[in-house]
Amino acid sequence: MNQGWDNIEPSDPRRLSDNLMDFSSPVSPSNGPNFTAHSHIPLPPLTELTKTVQQGMAQQKQFLAARDNANSQ
């Protein structure tokens, strides 16, 4: 059964693999264009990412406050 996944349609240049390659190439050109397409690292859910970012921002605030206190003494 042919669902069209293996056909290269010249009329549709925007294919998922092209988007992945375009997305990865400016970030890490040394890894080659297929780096993102072949990485099998599962991404954490958005809530986990948000929590991690908020923790990092809180730690940064604490660090900056401690540094400012040390500099002002």
GURO-310120 format. One record per atom (N, C-alpha, C): residue in three letters; atom name; y negated, z negated, x negated. Coordinates in nm, 4 decimals, decimal comma, m for minus. Layout:
BEGIN
<rec><rest>ALA</rest><atom>CA</atom><v>Y</v><w>Z</w><u>X</u></rec>
...
This chain:
BEGIN
<rec><rest>MET</rest><atom>N</atom><v>0,1192</v><w>0,0000</w><u>m0,0852</u></rec>
<rec><rest>MET</rest><atom>CA</atom><v>0,0000</v><w>0,0000</w><u>0,0000</u></rec>
<rec><rest>MET</rest><atom>C</atom><v>m0,1240</v><w>0,0000</w><u>m0,0886</u></rec>
<rec><rest>ASN</rest><atom>N</atom><v>m0,2126</v><w>0,0911</w><u>m0,0652</u></rec>
<rec><rest>ASN</rest><atom>CA</atom><v>m0,3300</v><w>0,1059</w><u>m0,1504</u></rec>
<rec><rest>ASN</rest><atom>C</atom><v>m0,4507</v><w>0,0436</w><u>m0,0822</u></rec>
<rec><rest>GLN</rest><atom>N</atom><v>m0,5026</v><w>m0,0625</w><u>m0,1420</u></rec>
<rec><rest>GLN</rest><atom>CA</atom><v>m0,6197</v><w>m0,1279</w><u>m0,0850</u></rec>
<rec><rest>GLN</rest><atom>C</atom><v>m0,7478</v><w>m0,0901</w><u>m0,1580</u></rec>
<rec><rest>GLY</rest><atom>N</atom><v>m0,7369</v><w>m0,0012</w><u>m0,2559</u></rec>
<rec><rest>GLY</rest><atom>CA</atom><v>m0,8562</v><w>0,0469</w><u>m0,3227</u></rec>
<rec><rest>GLY</rest><atom>C</atom><v>m0,8993</v><w>m0,0364</w><u>m0,4418</u></rec>
<rec><rest>TRP</rest><atom>N</atom><v>m0,8247</v><w>m0,1423</w><u>m0,4755</u></rec>
<rec><rest>TRP</rest><atom>CA</atom><v>m0,8687</v><w>m0,2283</w><u>m0,5863</u></rec>
<rec><rest>TRP</rest><atom>C</atom><v>m0,8558</v><w>m0,1564</w><u>m0,7203</u></rec>
<rec><rest>ASP</rest><atom>N</atom><v>m0,7551</v><w>m0,0682</w><u>m0,7332</u></rec>
<rec><rest>ASP</rest><atom>CA</atom><v>m0,7313</v><w>m0,0036</w><u>m0,8614</u></rec>
<rec><rest>ASP</rest><atom>C</atom><v>m0,8046</v><w>0,1292</w><u>m0,8752</u></rec>
<rec><rest>ASN</rest><atom>N</atom><v>m0,8659</v><w>0,1750</w><u>m0,7683</u></rec>
<rec><rest>ASN</rest><atom>CA</atom><v>m0,9374</v><w>0,3026</w><u>m0,7756</u></rec>
<rec><rest>ASN</rest><atom>C</atom><v>m1,0746</v><w>0,2818</w><u>m0,8373</u></rec>
<rec><rest>ILE</rest><atom>N</atom><v>m1,1098</v><w>0,3668</w><u>m0,9315</u></rec>
<rec><rest>ILE</rest><atom>CA</atom><v>m1,2445</v><w>0,3623</w><u>m0,9873</u></rec>
<rec><rest>ILE</rest><atom>C</atom><v>m1,3286</v><w>0,4604</w><u>m0,9071</u></rec>
<rec><rest>GLU</rest><atom>N</atom><v>m1,4175</v><w>0,4065</w><u>m0,8249</u></rec>
<rec><rest>GLU</rest><atom>CA</atom><v>m1,5000</v><w>0,4904</w><u>m0,7379</u></rec>
<rec><rest>GLU</rest><atom>C</atom><v>m1,6293</v><w>0,5230</w><u>m0,8111</u></rec>
<rec><rest>PRO</rest><atom>N</atom><v>m1,6522</v><w>0,6470</w><u>m0,8480</u></rec>
<rec><rest>PRO</rest><atom>CA</atom><v>m1,7774</v><w>0,6804</w><u>m0,9169</u></rec>
<rec><rest>PRO</rest><atom>C</atom><v>m1,8989</v><w>0,6620</w><u>m0,8269</u></rec>
<rec><rest>SER</rest><atom>N</atom><v>m1,8783</v><w>0,6605</w><u>m0,6948</u></rec>
<rec><rest>SER</rest><atom>CA</atom><v>m1,9925</v><w>0,6465</w><u>m0,6049</u></rec>
<rec><rest>SER</rest><atom>C</atom><v>m2,0401</v><w>0,5016</w><u>m0,5969</u></rec>
<rec><rest>ASP</rest><atom>N</atom><v>m1,9591</v><w>0,4055</w><u>m0,6438</u></rec>
<rec><rest>ASP</rest><atom>CA</atom><v>m1,9976</v><w>0,2644</w><u>m0,6359</u></rec>
<rec><rest>ASP</rest><atom>C</atom><v>m1,9964</v><w>0,2044</w><u>m0,7761</u></rec>
<rec><rest>PRO</rest><atom>N</atom><v>m2,1087</v><w>0,2128</w><u>m0,8486</u></rec>
<rec><rest>PRO</rest><atom>CA</atom><v>m2,1092</v><w>0,1607</w><u>m0,9864</u></rec>
<rec><rest>PRO</rest><atom>C</atom><v>m2,1049</v><w>0,0086</w><u>m0,9926</u></rec>
<rec><rest>ARG</rest><atom>N</atom><v>m2,1362</v><w>m0,0601</w><u>m0,8820</u></rec>
<rec><rest>ARG</rest><atom>CA</atom><v>m2,1393</v><w>m0,2067</w><u>m0,8850</u></rec>
<rec><rest>ARG</rest><atom>C</atom><v>m2,0023</v><w>m0,2605</w><u>m0,8486</u></rec>
<rec><rest>ARG</rest><atom>N</atom><v>m1,9201</v><w>m0,2833</w><u>m0,9502</u></rec>
<rec><rest>ARG</rest><atom>CA</atom><v>m1,7889</v><w>m0,3429</w><u>m0,9301</u></rec>
<rec><rest>ARG</rest><atom>C</atom><v>m1,7909</v><w>m0,4852</w><u>m0,9850</u></rec>
<rec><rest>LEU</rest><atom>N</atom><v>m1,6989</v><w>m0,5676</w><u>m0,9383</u></rec>
<rec><rest>LEU</rest><atom>CA</atom><v>m1,6990</v><w>m0,7084</w><u>m0,9786</u></rec>
<rec><rest>LEU</rest><atom>C</atom><v>m1,6850</v><w>m0,7224</w><u>m1,1297</u></rec>
<rec><rest>SER</rest><atom>N</atom><v>m1,5973</v><w>m0,6427</w><u>m1,1910</u></rec>
<rec><rest>SER</rest><atom>CA</atom><v>m1,5772</v><w>m0,6558</w><u>m1,3353</u></rec>
<rec><rest>SER</rest><atom>C</atom><v>m1,7045</v><w>m0,6196</w><u>m1,4111</u></rec>
<rec><rest>ASP</rest><atom>N</atom><v>m1,7785</v><w>m0,5203</w><u>m1,3622</u></rec>
<rec><rest>ASP</rest><atom>CA</atom><v>m1,9036</v><w>m0,4844</w><u>m1,4282</u></rec>
<rec><rest>ASP</rest><atom>C</atom><v>m2,0037</v><w>m0,5992</w><u>m1,4177</u></rec>
<rec><rest>ASN</rest><atom>N</atom><v>m2,0085</v><w>m0,6623</w><u>m1,3009</u></rec>
<rec><rest>ASN</rest><atom>CA</atom><v>m2,1022</v><w>m0,7731</w><u>m1,2839</u></rec>
<rec><rest>ASN</rest><atom>C</atom><v>m2,0683</v><w>m0,8883</w><u>m1,3778</u></rec>
<rec><rest>LEU</rest><atom>N</atom><v>m1,9395</v><w>m0,9164</w><u>m1,3935</u></rec>
<rec><rest>LEU</rest><atom>CA</atom><v>m1,9003</v><w>m1,0234</w><u>m1,4849</u></rec>
<rec><rest>LEU</rest><atom>C</atom><v>m1,9406</v><w>m0,9890</w><u>m1,6279</u></rec>
<rec><rest>MET</rest><atom>N</atom><v>m1,9185</v><w>m0,8647</w><u>m1,6678</u></rec>
<rec><rest>MET</rest><atom>CA</atom><v>m1,9532</v><w>m0,8262</w><u>m1,8044</u></rec>
<rec><rest>MET</rest><atom>C</atom><v>m2,1043</v><w>m0,8319</w><u>m1,8242</u></rec>
<rec><rest>ASP</rest><atom>N</atom><v>m2,1790</v><w>m0,7825</w><u>m1,7277</u></rec>
<rec><rest>ASP</rest><atom>CA</atom><v>m2,3244</v><w>m0,7849</w><u>m1,7399</u></rec>
<rec><rest>ASP</rest><atom>C</atom><v>m2,3749</v><w>m0,9287</w><u>m1,7448</u></rec>
<rec><rest>PHE</rest><atom>N</atom><v>m2,3084</v><w>m1,0171</w><u>m1,6698</u></rec>
<rec><rest>PHE</rest><atom>CA</atom><v>m2,3535</v><w>m1,1560</w><u>m1,6655</u></rec>
<rec><rest>PHE</rest><atom>C</atom><v>m2,3284</v><w>m1,2256</w><u>m1,7987</u></rec>
<rec><rest>SER</rest><atom>N</atom><v>m2,2171</v><w>m1,1937</w><u>m1,8635</u></rec>
<rec><rest>SER</rest><atom>CA</atom><v>m2,1826</v><w>m1,2661</w><u>m1,9858</u></rec>
<rec><rest>SER</rest><atom>C</atom><v>m2,2483</v><w>m1,2069</w><u>m2,1095</u></rec>
<rec><rest>SER</rest><atom>N</atom><v>m2,2836</v><w>m1,0785</w><u>m2,1065</u></rec>
<rec><rest>SER</rest><atom>CA</atom><v>m2,3281</v><w>m1,0158</w><u>m2,2303</u></rec>
<rec><rest>SER</rest><atom>C</atom><v>m2,4589</v><w>m1,0727</w><u>m2,2850</u></rec>
<rec><rest>PRO</rest><atom>N</atom><v>m2,5621</v><w>m1,1020</w><u>m2,2052</u></rec>
<rec><rest>PRO</rest><atom>CA</atom><v>m2,6827</v><w>m1,1571</w><u>m2,2678</u></rec>
<rec><rest>PRO</rest><atom>C</atom><v>m2,6629</v><w>m1,2997</w><u>m2,3172</u></rec>
<rec><rest>VAL</rest><atom>N</atom><v>m2,5710</v><w>m1,3745</w><u>m2,2563</u></rec>
<rec><rest>VAL</rest><atom>CA</atom><v>m2,5524</v><w>m1,5143</w><u>m2,2935</u></rec>
<rec><rest>VAL</rest><atom>C</atom><v>m2,4719</v><w>m1,5254</w><u>m2,4222</u></rec>
<rec><rest>SER</rest><atom>N</atom><v>m2,3613</v><w>m1,4521</w><u>m2,4308</u></rec>
<rec><rest>SER</rest><atom>CA</atom><v>m2,2751</v><w>m1,4641</w><u>m2,5480</u></rec>
<rec><rest>SER</rest><atom>C</atom><v>m2,2251</v><w>m1,3272</w><u>m2,5907</u></rec>
<rec><rest>PRO</rest><atom>N</atom><v>m2,3097</v><w>m1,2474</w><u>m2,6537</u></rec>
<rec><rest>PRO</rest><atom>CA</atom><v>m2,2663</v><w>m1,1135</w><u>m2,6939</u></rec>
<rec><rest>PRO</rest><atom>C</atom><v>m2,1596</v><w>m1,1160</w><u>m2,8026</u></rec>
<rec><rest>SER</rest><atom>N</atom><v>m2,1503</v><w>m1,2240</w><u>m2,8805</u></rec>
<rec><rest>SER</rest><atom>CA</atom><v>m2,0541</v><w>m1,2286</w><u>m2,9901</u></rec>
<rec><rest>SER</rest><atom>C</atom><v>m1,9112</v><w>m1,2389</w><u>m2,9379</u></rec>
<rec><rest>ASN</rest><atom>N</atom><v>m1,8941</v><w>m1,2875</w><u>m2,8155</u></rec>
<rec><rest>ASN</rest><atom>CA</atom><v>m1,7599</v><w>m1,3030</w><u>m2,7610</u></rec>
<rec><rest>ASN</rest><atom>C</atom><v>m1,7076</v><w>m1,1754</w><u>m2,6972</u></rec>
<rec><rest>GLY</rest><atom>N</atom><v>m1,7884</v><w>m1,0727</w><u>m2,6893</u></rec>
<rec><rest>GLY</rest><atom>CA</atom><v>m1,7430</v><w>m0,9476</w><u>m2,6301</u></rec>
<rec><rest>GLY</rest><atom>C</atom><v>m1,7693</v><w>m0,9448</w><u>m2,4809</u></rec>
<rec><rest>PRO</rest><atom>N</atom><v>m1,7630</v><w>m0,8258</w><u>m2,4218</u></rec>
<rec><rest>PRO</rest><atom>CA</atom><v>m1,8009</v><w>m0,8123</w><u>m2,2807</u></rec>
<rec><rest>PRO</rest><atom>C</atom><v>m1,7005</v><w>m0,8727</w><u>m2,1842</u></rec>
<rec><rest>ASN</rest><atom>N</atom><v>m1,5756</v><w>m0,8953</w><u>m2,2263</u></rec>
<rec><rest>ASN</rest><atom>CA</atom><v>m1,4740</v><w>m0,9427</w><u>m2,1325</u></rec>
<rec><rest>ASN</rest><atom>C</atom><v>m1,4521</v><w>m1,0930</w><u>m2,1399</u></rec>
<rec><rest>PHE</rest><atom>N</atom><v>m1,5391</v><w>m1,1643</w><u>m2,2089</u></rec>
<rec><rest>PHE</rest><atom>CA</atom><v>m1,5161</v><w>m1,3074</w><u>m2,2289</u></rec>
<rec><rest>PHE</rest><atom>C</atom><v>m1,5122</v><w>m1,3830</w><u>m2,0963</u></rec>
<rec><rest>THR</rest><atom>N</atom><v>m1,6112</v><w>m1,3601</w><u>m2,0101</u></rec>
<rec><rest>THR</rest><atom>CA</atom><v>m1,6168</v><w>m1,4318</w><u>m1,8827</u></rec>
<rec><rest>THR</rest><atom>C</atom><v>m1,4999</v><w>m1,3935</w><u>m1,7933</u></rec>
<rec><rest>ALA</rest><atom>N</atom><v>m1,4640</v><w>m1,2662</w><u>m1,7942</u></rec>
<rec><rest>ALA</rest><atom>CA</atom><v>m1,3581</v><w>m1,2203</w><u>m1,7048</u></rec>
<rec><rest>ALA</rest><atom>C</atom><v>m1,2232</v><w>m1,2814</w><u>m1,7420</u></rec>
<rec><rest>HIS</rest><atom>N</atom><v>m1,2031</v><w>m1,3172</w><u>m1,8683</u></rec>
<rec><rest>HIS</rest><atom>CA</atom><v>m1,0734</v><w>m1,3665</w><u>m1,9120</u></rec>
<rec><rest>HIS</rest><atom>C</atom><v>m1,0681</v><w>m1,5178</w><u>m1,9267</u></rec>
<rec><rest>SER</rest><atom>N</atom><v>m1,1769</v><w>m1,5884</w><u>m1,9029</u></rec>
<rec><rest>SER</rest><atom>CA</atom><v>m1,1722</v><w>m1,7339</w><u>m1,9158</u></rec>
<rec><rest>SER</rest><atom>C</atom><v>m1,1119</v><w>m1,7928</w><u>m1,7888</u></rec>
<rec><rest>HIS</rest><atom>N</atom><v>m1,0174</v><w>m1,8835</w><u>m1,8047</u></rec>
<rec><rest>HIS</rest><atom>CA</atom><v>m0,9478</v><w>m1,9415</w><u>m1,6901</u></rec>
<rec><rest>HIS</rest><atom>C</atom><v>m0,9838</v><w>m2,0885</w><u>m1,6748</u></rec>
<rec><rest>ILE</rest><atom>N</atom><v>m1,1076</v><w>m2,1235</w><u>m1,7033</u></rec>
<rec><rest>ILE</rest><atom>CA</atom><v>m1,1506</v><w>m2,2623</w><u>m1,6911</u></rec>
<rec><rest>ILE</rest><atom>C</atom><v>m1,1985</v><w>m2,2847</w><u>m1,5482</u></rec>
<rec><rest>PRO</rest><atom>N</atom><v>m1,1359</v><w>m2,3742</w><u>m1,4726</u></rec>
<rec><rest>PRO</rest><atom>CA</atom><v>m1,1815</v><w>m2,3974</w><u>m1,3351</u></rec>
<rec><rest>PRO</rest><atom>C</atom><v>m1,3172</v><w>m2,4673</w><u>m1,3348</u></rec>
<rec><rest>LEU</rest><atom>N</atom><v>m1,4056</v><w>m2,4220</w><u>m1,2495</u></rec>
<rec><rest>LEU</rest><atom>CA</atom><v>m1,5370</v><w>m2,4844</w><u>m1,2408</u></rec>
<rec><rest>LEU</rest><atom>C</atom><v>m1,5304</v><w>m2,6045</w><u>m1,1478</u></rec>
<rec><rest>PRO</rest><atom>N</atom><v>m1,5978</v><w>m2,7134</w><u>m1,1838</u></rec>
<rec><rest>PRO</rest><atom>CA</atom><v>m1,6009</v><w>m2,8286</w><u>m1,0932</u></rec>
<rec><rest>PRO</rest><atom>C</atom><v>m1,6828</v><w>m2,7957</w><u>m0,9692</u></rec>
<rec><rest>PRO</rest><atom>N</atom><v>m1,6609</v><w>m2,8682</w><u>m0,8600</u></rec>
<rec><rest>PRO</rest><atom>CA</atom><v>m1,7400</v><w>m2,8437</w><u>m0,7388</u></rec>
<rec><rest>PRO</rest><atom>C</atom><v>m1,8873</v><w>m2,8749</w><u>m0,7618</u></rec>
<rec><rest>LEU</rest><atom>N</atom><v>m1,9718</v><w>m2,8202</w><u>m0,6763</u></rec>
<rec><rest>LEU</rest><atom>CA</atom><v>m2,1161</v><w>m2,8336</w><u>m0,6944</u></rec>
<rec><rest>LEU</rest><atom>C</atom><v>m2,1599</v><w>m2,9794</w><u>m0,6905</u></rec>
<rec><rest>THR</rest><atom>N</atom><v>m2,0953</v><w>m3,0618</w><u>m0,6070</u></rec>
<rec><rest>THR</rest><atom>CA</atom><v>m2,1351</v><w>m3,2026</w><u>m0,5999</u></rec>
<rec><rest>THR</rest><atom>C</atom><v>m2,1132</v><w>m3,2716</w><u>m0,7338</u></rec>
<rec><rest>GLU</rest><atom>N</atom><v>m2,0033</v><w>m3,2378</w><u>m0,8013</u></rec>
<rec><rest>GLU</rest><atom>CA</atom><v>m1,9782</v><w>m3,2967</w><u>m0,9334</u></rec>
<rec><rest>GLU</rest><atom>C</atom><v>m2,0842</v><w>m3,2519</w><u>m1,0330</u></rec>
<rec><rest>LEU</rest><atom>N</atom><v>m2,1196</v><w>m3,1241</w><u>m1,0301</u></rec>
<rec><rest>LEU</rest><atom>CA</atom><v>m2,2229</v><w>m3,0750</w><u>m1,1215</u></rec>
<rec><rest>LEU</rest><atom>C</atom><v>m2,3553</v><w>m3,1451</w><u>m1,0948</u></rec>
<rec><rest>THR</rest><atom>N</atom><v>m2,3901</v><w>m3,1607</w><u>m0,9666</u></rec>
<rec><rest>THR</rest><atom>CA</atom><v>m2,5164</v><w>m3,2257</w><u>m0,9319</u></rec>
<rec><rest>THR</rest><atom>C</atom><v>m2,5177</v><w>m3,3694</w><u>m0,9820</u></rec>
<rec><rest>LYS</rest><atom>N</atom><v>m2,4045</v><w>m3,4396</w><u>m0,9630</u></rec>
<rec><rest>LYS</rest><atom>CA</atom><v>m2,3957</v><w>m3,5781</w><u>m1,0086</u></rec>
<rec><rest>LYS</rest><atom>C</atom><v>m2,4123</v><w>m3,5851</w><u>m1,1603</u></rec>
<rec><rest>THR</rest><atom>N</atom><v>m2,3478</v><w>m3,4943</w><u>m1,2306</u></rec>
<rec><rest>THR</rest><atom>CA</atom><v>m2,3570</v><w>m3,4929</w><u>m1,3767</u></rec>
<rec><rest>THR</rest><atom>C</atom><v>m2,4998</v><w>m3,4672</w><u>m1,4219</u></rec>
<rec><rest>VAL</rest><atom>N</atom><v>m2,5665</v><w>m3,3733</w><u>m1,3571</u></rec>
<rec><rest>VAL</rest><atom>CA</atom><v>m2,7053</v><w>m3,3427</w><u>m1,3939</u></rec>
<rec><rest>VAL</rest><atom>C</atom><v>m2,7945</v><w>m3,4632</w><u>m1,3677</u></rec>
<rec><rest>GLN</rest><atom>N</atom><v>m2,7750</v><w>m3,5292</w><u>m1,2534</u></rec>
<rec><rest>GLN</rest><atom>CA</atom><v>m2,8576</v><w>m3,6459</w><u>m1,2223</u></rec>
<rec><rest>GLN</rest><atom>C</atom><v>m2,8337</v><w>m3,7583</w><u>m1,3221</u></rec>
<rec><rest>GLN</rest><atom>N</atom><v>m2,7089</v><w>m3,7786</w><u>m1,3625</u></rec>
<rec><rest>GLN</rest><atom>CA</atom><v>m2,6799</v><w>m3,8811</w><u>m1,4633</u></rec>
<rec><rest>GLN</rest><atom>C</atom><v>m2,7477</v><w>m3,8465</w><u>m1,5949</u></rec>
<rec><rest>GLY</rest><atom>N</atom><v>m2,7418</v><w>m3,7207</w><u>m1,6328</u></rec>
<rec><rest>GLY</rest><atom>CA</atom><v>m2,8054</v><w>m3,6787</w><u>m1,7573</u></rec>
<rec><rest>GLY</rest><atom>C</atom><v>m2,9554</v><w>m3,6984</w><u>m1,7531</u></rec>
<rec><rest>MET</rest><atom>N</atom><v>m3,0172</v><w>m3,6684</w><u>m1,6387</u></rec>
<rec><rest>MET</rest><atom>CA</atom><v>m3,1621</v><w>m3,6865</w><u>m1,6272</u></rec>
<rec><rest>MET</rest><atom>C</atom><v>m3,1983</v><w>m3,8348</w><u>m1,6335</u></rec>
<rec><rest>ALA</rest><atom>N</atom><v>m3,1157</v><w>m3,9194</w><u>m1,5709</u></rec>
<rec><rest>ALA</rest><atom>CA</atom><v>m3,1422</v><w>m4,0627</w><u>m1,5755</u></rec>
<rec><rest>ALA</rest><atom>C</atom><v>m3,1298</v><w>m4,1150</w><u>m1,7185</u></rec>
<rec><rest>GLN</rest><atom>N</atom><v>m3,0277</v><w>m4,0700</w><u>m1,7907</u></rec>
<rec><rest>GLN</rest><atom>CA</atom><v>m3,0117</v><w>m4,1122</w><u>m1,9299</u></rec>
<rec><rest>GLN</rest><atom>C</atom><v>m3,1289</v><w>m4,0646</w><u>m2,0143</u></rec>
<rec><rest>GLN</rest><atom>N</atom><v>m3,1770</v><w>m3,9446</w><u>m1,9868</u></rec>
<rec><rest>GLN</rest><atom>CA</atom><v>m3,2899</v><w>m3,8928</w><u>m2,0635</u></rec>
<rec><rest>GLN</rest><atom>C</atom><v>m3,4149</v><w>m3,9769</w><u>m2,0373</u></rec>
<rec><rest>LYS</rest><atom>N</atom><v>m3,4354</v><w>m4,0164</w><u>m1,9103</u></rec>
<rec><rest>LYS</rest><atom>CA</atom><v>m3,5513</v><w>m4,1010</w><u>m1,8789</u></rec>
<rec><rest>LYS</rest><atom>C</atom><v>m3,5418</v><w>m4,2338</w><u>m1,9529</u></rec>
<rec><rest>GLN</rest><atom>N</atom><v>m3,4221</v><w>m4,2939</w><u>m1,9530</u></rec>
<rec><rest>GLN</rest><atom>CA</atom><v>m3,4046</v><w>m4,4208</w><u>m2,0232</u></rec>
<rec><rest>GLN</rest><atom>C</atom><v>m3,4313</v><w>m4,4036</w><u>m2,1720</u></rec>
<rec><rest>PHE</rest><atom>N</atom><v>m3,3816</v><w>m4,2962</w><u>m2,2294</u></rec>
<rec><rest>PHE</rest><atom>CA</atom><v>m3,4011</v><w>m4,2712</w><u>m2,3719</u></rec>
<rec><rest>PHE</rest><atom>C</atom><v>m3,5492</v><w>m4,2549</w><u>m2,4032</u></rec>
<rec><rest>LEU</rest><atom>N</atom><v>m3,6191</v><w>m4,1753</w><u>m2,3211</u></rec>
<rec><rest>LEU</rest><atom>CA</atom><v>m3,7615</v><w>m4,1525</w><u>m2,3460</u></rec>
<rec><rest>LEU</rest><atom>C</atom><v>m3,8406</v><w>m4,2817</w><u>m2,3294</u></rec>
<rec><rest>ALA</rest><atom>N</atom><v>m3,8047</v><w>m4,3623</w><u>m2,2293</u></rec>
<rec><rest>ALA</rest><atom>CA</atom><v>m3,8751</v><w>m4,4887</w><u>m2,2095</u></rec>
<rec><rest>ALA</rest><atom>C</atom><v>m3,8522</v><w>m4,5818</w><u>m2,3279</u></rec>
<rec><rest>ALA</rest><atom>N</atom><v>m3,7289</v><w>m4,5903</w><u>m2,3764</u></rec>
<rec><rest>ALA</rest><atom>CA</atom><v>m3,6994</v><w>m4,6759</w><u>m2,4913</u></rec>
<rec><rest>ALA</rest><atom>C</atom><v>m3,7722</v><w>m4,6260</w><u>m2,6153</u></rec>
<rec><rest>ARG</rest><atom>N</atom><v>m3,7781</v><w>m4,4950</w><u>m2,6325</u></rec>
<rec><rest>ARG</rest><atom>CA</atom><v>m3,8473</v><w>m4,4391</w><u>m2,7485</u></rec>
<rec><rest>ARG</rest><atom>C</atom><v>m3,9970</v><w>m4,4692</w><u>m2,7408</u></rec>
<rec><rest>ASP</rest><atom>N</atom><v>m4,0538</v><w>m4,4546</w><u>m2,6213</u></rec>
<rec><rest>ASP</rest><atom>CA</atom><v>m4,1964</v><w>m4,4830</w><u>m2,6057</u></rec>
<rec><rest>ASP</rest><atom>C</atom><v>m4,2251</v><w>m4,6305</w><u>m2,6333</u></rec>
<rec><rest>ASN</rest><atom>N</atom><v>m4,1361</v><w>m4,7195</w><u>m2,5871</u></rec>
<rec><rest>ASN</rest><atom>CA</atom><v>m4,1560</v><w>m4,8617</w><u>m2,6127</u></rec>
<rec><rest>ASN</rest><atom>C</atom><v>m4,1490</v><w>m4,8909</w><u>m2,7621</u></rec>
<rec><rest>ALA</rest><atom>N</atom><v>m4,0558</v><w>m4,8288</w><u>m2,8317</u></rec>
<rec><rest>ALA</rest><atom>CA</atom><v>m4,0420</v><w>m4,8520</w><u>m2,9752</u></rec>
<rec><rest>ALA</rest><atom>C</atom><v>m4,1639</v><w>m4,7986</w><u>m3,0501</u></rec>
<rec><rest>ASN</rest><atom>N</atom><v>m4,2181</v><w>m4,6879</w><u>m3,0063</u></rec>
<rec><rest>ASN</rest><atom>CA</atom><v>m4,3338</v><w>m4,6302</w><u>m3,0742</u></rec>
<rec><rest>ASN</rest><atom>C</atom><v>m4,4609</v><w>m4,7088</w><u>m3,0479</u></rec>
<rec><rest>SER</rest><atom>N</atom><v>m4,4680</v><w>m4,7757</w><u>m2,9327</u></rec>
<rec><rest>SER</rest><atom>CA</atom><v>m4,5928</v><w>m4,8442</w><u>m2,8981</u></rec>
<rec><rest>SER</rest><atom>C</atom><v>m4,6010</v><w>m4,9834</w><u>m2,9591</u></rec>
<rec><rest>GLN</rest><atom>N</atom><v>m4,4916</v><w>m5,0342</w><u>m3,0129</u></rec>
<rec><rest>GLN</rest><atom>CA</atom><v>m4,4950</v><w>m5,1692</w><u>m3,0711</u></rec>
<rec><rest>GLN</rest><atom>C</atom><v>m4,5479</v><w>m5,1666</w><u>m3,2139</u></rec>
